[in-house]
């Protein structure tokens, strides 16, 4: 099995396969994909637009499957049909968390959807859970560290961009972002890529003229299922809609989800006695990543840019309304983020709910009442997303929430 995996990925590099990646976090994946190209994997981010990709997904995946799998499959199928690729040298890849979420089974659905039209296209996995042993991307310690720093830099830049966009023209912010991306991608493969504080200072120097000034606009937090929360295509350009509505959008960091997954392994040990041998190493890794995360927030001190919430505070907020043993899908993290937002001057909260995601509805929409009981100032709107619906329904519900902004 190990030999088959080694041969597969050697072939992908040697024959210069194009590997299609769904566009979940545009800034993060821009950095990460460049790093993977440097390592011999020609990764291309798929950025669909319009209805066609969603319609393609609906024809390939049963409509009662969860929303993310429908539109990711549709995006891949639409791209494979575009004629832009040699299908004999093209593959697709998605991440798997390995939890109870159906995302762990997406690969089987993709293979079934591709079987008739694209049987030659390999479906690959990116995971740390031991799934798909023959087709999972090999991650060494060095490449894992590089990937993680891509997440950190993506988070830092996304935070700056979302705050700057609320106060300055898009063109100016995009120019600053592009300069920062060119800067950090040029450092891939070099020791300077890991000099986080120096790189953060460069980002801040480029965004210095774009700092929020004067009275801050109302802030609207976004929580929910990870793909729909971050992907502009999946959430019908939710961030852009909020910016047009003259509010400041606030998204949790992607690193927060990484910490959530790692922390859950510690919870498994405390609750169920699992991970006994690896527990000391997992705990050390968690404390190290928490330290790195706090150093990111420290870099924003004495600037007008607000940092992400501290993850230990997020855990504390979650424990006020839900048991941390609830960890299917985004689990306790969604109500924890809602309470943390409402406790830190972000009382207006959008909960994105993909159709077909039962765990997310329970810990998202199902937790609104206890969150509001704890935080009476919270102004929360759950938004349902379905591949067969338009953005009008979501926008109408958002407008009702925005008409009653809490400040």
URQUIFEN-V353507 format. One record per backbone hydrogen bond with DSSP energy under -0.5 kcal/mol. NH is the residue of the N-H (numbers start at 1). CO is the residue of the C=O. If there is no record, write none. Layout:
# URQUIFEN-V353507
nh->NH co->CO
nh->NH co->CO
This chain:
# URQUIFEN-V353507
nh->5 co->1
nh->6 co->2
nh->7 co->3
nh->8 co->4
nh->9 co->5
nh->10 co->6
nh->11 co->7
nh->12 co->8
nh->13 co->9
nh->14 co->10
nh->15 co->11
nh->16 co->13
nh->17 co->12
nh->18 co->89
nh->19 co->17
nh->19 co->42
nh->20 co->18
nh->20 co->91
nh->21 co->44
nh->22 co->93
nh->23 co->46
nh->24 co->22
nh->26 co->24
nh->29 co->25
nh->30 co->26
nh->31 co->27
nh->32 co->28
nh->33 co->29
nh->34 co->30
nh->35 co->31
nh->36 co->32
nh->37 co->33
nh->38 co->34
nh->39 co->35
nh->40 co->37
nh->41 co->36
nh->42 co->17
nh->42 co->40
nh->43 co->41
nh->44 co->19
nh->46 co->21
nh->47 co->45
nh->48 co->46
nh->55 co->51
nh->56 co->52
nh->57 co->53
nh->58 co->54
nh->59 co->55
nh->60 co->56
nh->61 co->57
nh->65 co->62
nh->67 co->355
nh->69 co->66
nh->70 co->66
nh->71 co->67
nh->72 co->68
nh->73 co->69
nh->74 co->70
nh->75 co->71
nh->76 co->72
nh->77 co->73
nh->78 co->74
nh->79 co->75
nh->80 co->76
nh->81 co->77
nh->82 co->79
nh->83 co->80
nh->87 co->85
nh->89 co->86
nh->90 co->87
nh->91 co->18
nh->92 co->122
nh->93 co->20
nh->94 co->124
nh->96 co->126
nh->104 co->101
nh->105 co->102
nh->106 co->103
nh->108 co->105
nh->109 co->105
nh->110 co->106
nh->111 co->107
nh->112 co->108
nh->113 co->109
nh->114 co->110
nh->115 co->111
nh->118 co->114
nh->121 co->118
nh->122 co->90
nh->122 co->120
nh->124 co->92
nh->124 co->122
nh->125 co->135
nh->126 co->94
nh->135 co->132
nh->136 co->132
nh->137 co->125
nh->140 co->138
nh->144 co->140
nh->145 co->141
nh->146 co->142
nh->147 co->143
nh->148 co->144
nh->149 co->145
nh->150 co->146
nh->151 co->147
nh->152 co->148
nh->153 co->149
nh->154 co->150
nh->155 co->151
nh->156 co->152
nh->157 co->153
nh->158 co->154
nh->159 co->155
nh->160 co->156
nh->161 co->157
nh->162 co->158
nh->163 co->159
nh->164 co->160
nh->165 co->161
nh->166 co->162
nh->167 co->164
nh->168 co->164
nh->173 co->169
nh->174 co->170
nh->175 co->171
nh->176 co->172
nh->177 co->173
nh->178 co->174
nh->179 co->175
nh->180 co->176
nh->181 co->177
nh->182 co->178
nh->183 co->179
nh->184 co->180
nh->185 co->181
nh->186 co->182
nh->187 co->184
nh->188 co->185
nh->190 co->187
nh->193 co->187
nh->193 co->190
nh->194 co->191
nh->195 co->192
nh->196 co->194
nh->199 co->195
nh->200 co->196
nh->201 co->197
nh->202 co->198
nh->203 co->199
nh->204 co->200
nh->205 co->201
nh->206 co->202
nh->207 co->203
nh->208 co->205
nh->210 co->207
nh->211 co->208
nh->220 co->248
nh->221 co->219
nh->221 co->348
nh->222 co->250
nh->223 co->350
nh->225 co->352
nh->229 co->225
nh->230 co->226
nh->231 co->227
nh->232 co->230
nh->235 co->231
nh->236 co->233
nh->237 co->232
nh->241 co->237
nh->242 co->238
nh->243 co->239
nh->244 co->240
nh->245 co->241
nh->246 co->243
nh->247 co->242
nh->248 co->218
nh->249 co->247
nh->250 co->220
nh->252 co->222
nh->257 co->253
nh->257 co->254
nh->258 co->254
nh->259 co->255
nh->260 co->256
nh->261 co->257
nh->262 co->258
nh->263 co->259
nh->264 co->260
nh->265 co->261
nh->265 co->262
nh->266 co->262
nh->267 co->263
nh->268 co->264
nh->269 co->265
nh->270 co->266
nh->271 co->267
nh->272 co->268
nh->273 co->269
nh->274 co->268
nh->279 co->275
nh->282 co->278
nh->283 co->279
nh->284 co->280
nh->285 co->281
nh->286 co->282
nh->287 co->283
nh->288 co->284
nh->289 co->285
nh->290 co->286
nh->291 co->287
nh->292 co->288
nh->293 co->289
nh->294 co->290
nh->295 co->291
nh->296 co->292
nh->297 co->293
nh->298 co->294
nh->299 co->295
nh->300 co->296
nh->300 co->297
nh->301 co->298
nh->303 co->300
nh->313 co->310
nh->314 co->310
nh->315 co->311
nh->316 co->312
nh->317 co->313
nh->318 co->314
nh->319 co->315
nh->320 co->316
nh->320 co->317
nh->321 co->318
nh->322 co->318
nh->326 co->323
nh->327 co->325
nh->331 co->328
nh->332 co->326
nh->333 co->330
nh->334 co->331
nh->335 co->331
nh->336 co->332
nh->337 co->333
nh->338 co->334
nh->339 co->335
nh->340 co->336
nh->341 co->337
nh->342 co->338
nh->343 co->339
nh->344 co->340
nh->344 co->341
nh->345 co->342
nh->346 co->341
nh->348 co->219
nh->349 co->347
nh->349 co->379
nh->350 co->221
nh->351 co->381
nh->352 co->223
nh->352 co->350
nh->353 co->383
nh->354 co->352
nh->355 co->385
nh->357 co->354
nh->358 co->356
nh->361 co->357
nh->362 co->358
nh->363 co->359
nh->364 co->360
nh->366 co->361
nh->367 co->364
nh->368 co->365
nh->371 co->367
nh->372 co->368
nh->373 co->369
nh->374 co->370
nh->375 co->371
nh->378 co->375
nh->379 co->347
nh->380 co->378
nh->381 co->349
nh->383 co->351
nh->385 co->353
nh->389 co->386
nh->395 co->391
nh->396 co->392
nh->397 co->393
nh->398 co->394
nh->399 co->395
nh->400 co->396
nh->401 co->397
nh->402 co->398
nh->403 co->399
nh->404 co->401
nh->405 co->402
